[in-house]
Amino acid sequence: MGRFQVMAQALAVAGDRLVVIVSVEPDGAVMVRDLANGRVHAANPSELSAPPKILHGHAAGEMGIASATESQWTLAQRRKEAICKIDDSQNVSRQIAAIAAEFGVSLR
């Protein structure tokens, strides 16, 4: 396993979550912000690892975008449109649950 330097503003993986390191406290605790939900919490430094490496000049996710089929693009567009229709004057939780059920995905 390679070395990973823990420093403020560095990207890392904590468990299965992509995080950014907010600070390293004097007692050794590492404060991180979950990039998916914005939650800041303490992480055990021994459980942090480097994010996936960039492959051939593209991040792993970009490789999928570059090779997406027409049907994958159509599904992505449908998902985007559904998300853009969320109206915060309504019950957002209910809207998100309905969209997740429609597309067969988790609430995340």
C-alpha positions as CSV (number, residue, x, y, z in Angstrom):
1,M,0.0,0.0,0.0
2,G,1.3,3.4,-0.9
3,R,1.8,6.4,1.4
4,F,-0.9,9.0,1.8
5,Q,-0.2,12.4,3.2
6,V,-3.0,13.8,5.4
7,M,-3.2,17.6,5.0
8,A,-5.9,20.3,4.9
9,Q,-7.7,20.6,1.5
10,A,-6.6,17.2,0.3
11,L,-9.1,14.7,-1.2
12,A,-9.4,11.4,0.5
13,V,-11.6,8.4,0.9
14,A,-13.0,7.6,4.4
15,G,-14.7,4.3,4.4
16,D,-16.5,4.4,1.1
17,R,-17.1,8.2,1.1
18,L,-15.1,10.8,-0.9
19,V,-14.1,13.6,1.6
20,V,-12.0,16.7,1.7
21,I,-9.7,17.1,4.7
22,V,-10.8,20.2,6.6
23,S,-8.1,20.2,9.3
24,V,-5.7,18.1,11.3
25,E,-6.2,18.7,15.0
26,P,-3.3,18.9,17.5
27,D,-4.5,15.6,19.1
28,G,-4.2,13.8,15.7
29,A,-7.9,13.8,14.9
30,V,-8.7,14.6,11.3
31,M,-11.8,16.6,10.5
32,V,-13.3,15.9,7.0
33,R,-16.2,17.1,5.0
34,D,-18.2,14.5,3.1
35,L,-18.5,15.7,-0.5
36,A,-21.8,14.1,-1.0
37,N,-23.7,15.5,1.9
38,G,-21.5,18.3,3.3
39,R,-21.4,16.8,6.8
40,V,-18.2,17.6,8.7
41,H,-17.0,14.9,11.1
42,A,-13.9,13.4,12.7
43,A,-12.2,10.6,10.8
44,N,-9.6,8.1,12.0
45,P,-6.4,9.0,10.1
46,S,-5.6,5.3,9.8
47,E,-8.9,4.7,7.9
48,L,-8.2,7.4,5.3
49,S,-6.8,6.5,1.9
50,A,-6.0,8.3,-1.4
51,P,-8.8,8.7,-3.9
52,P,-8.7,6.7,-7.1
53,K,-5.9,7.7,-9.4
54,I,-6.6,9.5,-12.7
55,L,-6.3,7.2,-15.7
56,H,-4.8,8.4,-19.0
57,G,-5.6,12.0,-18.2
58,H,-9.2,11.4,-17.2
59,A,-10.8,10.7,-13.9
60,A,-12.4,7.3,-13.6
61,G,-15.9,8.8,-13.9
62,E,-14.9,10.8,-17.0
63,M,-13.9,7.6,-18.8
64,G,-17.5,6.4,-18.5
65,I,-18.9,9.7,-19.8
66,A,-16.6,9.6,-22.8
67,S,-17.8,6.1,-23.8
68,A,-21.5,6.5,-22.8
69,T,-24.0,5.0,-25.2
70,E,-27.0,6.9,-26.5
71,S,-29.3,5.0,-24.2
72,Q,-27.1,5.9,-21.2
73,W,-27.2,9.6,-22.2
74,T,-31.0,9.4,-22.6
75,L,-31.3,8.0,-19.1
76,A,-28.9,10.6,-17.7
77,Q,-31.0,13.4,-19.3
78,R,-34.2,11.9,-17.8
79,R,-32.6,11.8,-14.4
80,K,-31.4,15.4,-14.7
81,E,-34.8,16.6,-15.7
82,A,-36.5,14.8,-12.8
83,I,-34.0,16.3,-10.3
84,C,-34.4,19.8,-11.8
85,K,-38.2,19.6,-11.3
86,I,-37.8,19.3,-7.5
87,D,-39.8,22.1,-6.0
88,D,-38.6,23.3,-2.6
89,S,-42.0,24.8,-1.8
90,Q,-43.4,21.2,-1.8
91,N,-42.4,18.2,0.3
92,V,-38.8,17.7,-1.0
93,S,-38.4,14.4,0.8
94,R,-41.5,12.9,-0.8
95,Q,-40.4,14.2,-4.2
96,I,-36.9,12.7,-3.8
97,A,-38.4,9.4,-2.7
98,A,-40.7,9.3,-5.7
99,I,-37.8,10.0,-8.1
100,A,-35.6,7.4,-6.5
101,A,-38.4,4.8,-6.8
102,E,-39.0,5.8,-10.4
103,F,-35.4,5.2,-11.4
104,G,-34.8,2.3,-9.0
105,V,-32.0,4.1,-7.2
106,S,-31.2,4.9,-3.5
107,L,-32.3,8.2,-2.0
108,R,-28.6,9.3,-2.1
